[in-house]
Amino acid sequence: ALAKNEATKTYDTLREAIRINPFVDRYHSTNARVNLALANAIAQKAAPQAGANQQAESPSGQLTDDDRNNITLLIQQAIAEGKATVALNPLRAGNWETLGAVYRAIMNLAQGADSFAVQTYRQAVALDPINPNLRIALGGIHYTRGDFEGAVRVFELAAQAKADLANAHFNLAFALRDNKELDRAIQEMTLVLSLINDKNGNDYKVAKQAL
């Protein structure tokens, strides 16, 4: 159903799977992500669409009260499913990552969500310390909060976990720039260029422009 973009059927089938067997953490983890994706899809209705004939405001692009209520409900369910996931299997790093991703997605909507996101990603990192992507996500939260010094520390650890991961150094470069460490930022972005194999690809162009 998900592959066919059938949102309602995806949602209903997952709920039925959980009803039949509520003790499988993967079901709850998937359901948390689906709820979050559905909330985001509804919210996108209000996003401006590109096009030559775009109107300044379009009634069809505005959220209704039902839309807002559905978004709130879906986010609440995503959080509940994320919590159920870690309760069922607190030793799986991916479960904490799922809950952290939910909190991260609602940081601009819910007060305190950023703190919960930091806590859950730290737990995920503790369970899977050699996974650089978890540290990149955690560093991104610090960066969004304006804690550039904290972001630098976390991105440095991500780069240490996998020294040839261009994305870790890319994020570190921006955190260093905004932490007023311009010389180090330049060094990191220069390293990013050396790590990208496709010198004609978009990633290389983005990094070169950033440098």
Sequence and secondary structure as in RCSB ss.txt:
>XXXX:A:sequence
ALAKNEATKTYDTLREAIRINPFVDRYHSTNARVNLALANAIAQKAAPQAGANQQAESPSGQLTDDDRNNITLLI
QQAIAEGKATVALNPLRAGNWETLGAVYRAIMNLAQGADSFAVQTYRQAVALDPINPNLRIALGGIHYTRGDFEG
AVRVFELAAQAKADLANAHFNLAFALRDNKELDRAIQEMTLVLSLINDKNGNDYKVAKQAL
>XXXX:A:secstr
 TTTT HHHHHHHHHHHHHH TT HHHHHHHHHHHHHHHHHHHGGGS    TT  S  GGGS  HHHHHHHHHHH
HHHHHHHHHHHHH TT HHHHHHHHHHHHHTTTTSTTHHHHHHHHHHHHHHHSTT HHHHHHHHHHHHHTT HHH
HHHHHHHHHHHSTT HHHHHHHHHHHHHTT HHHHHHHHHHHHHH S TTSHHHHHHHHH 
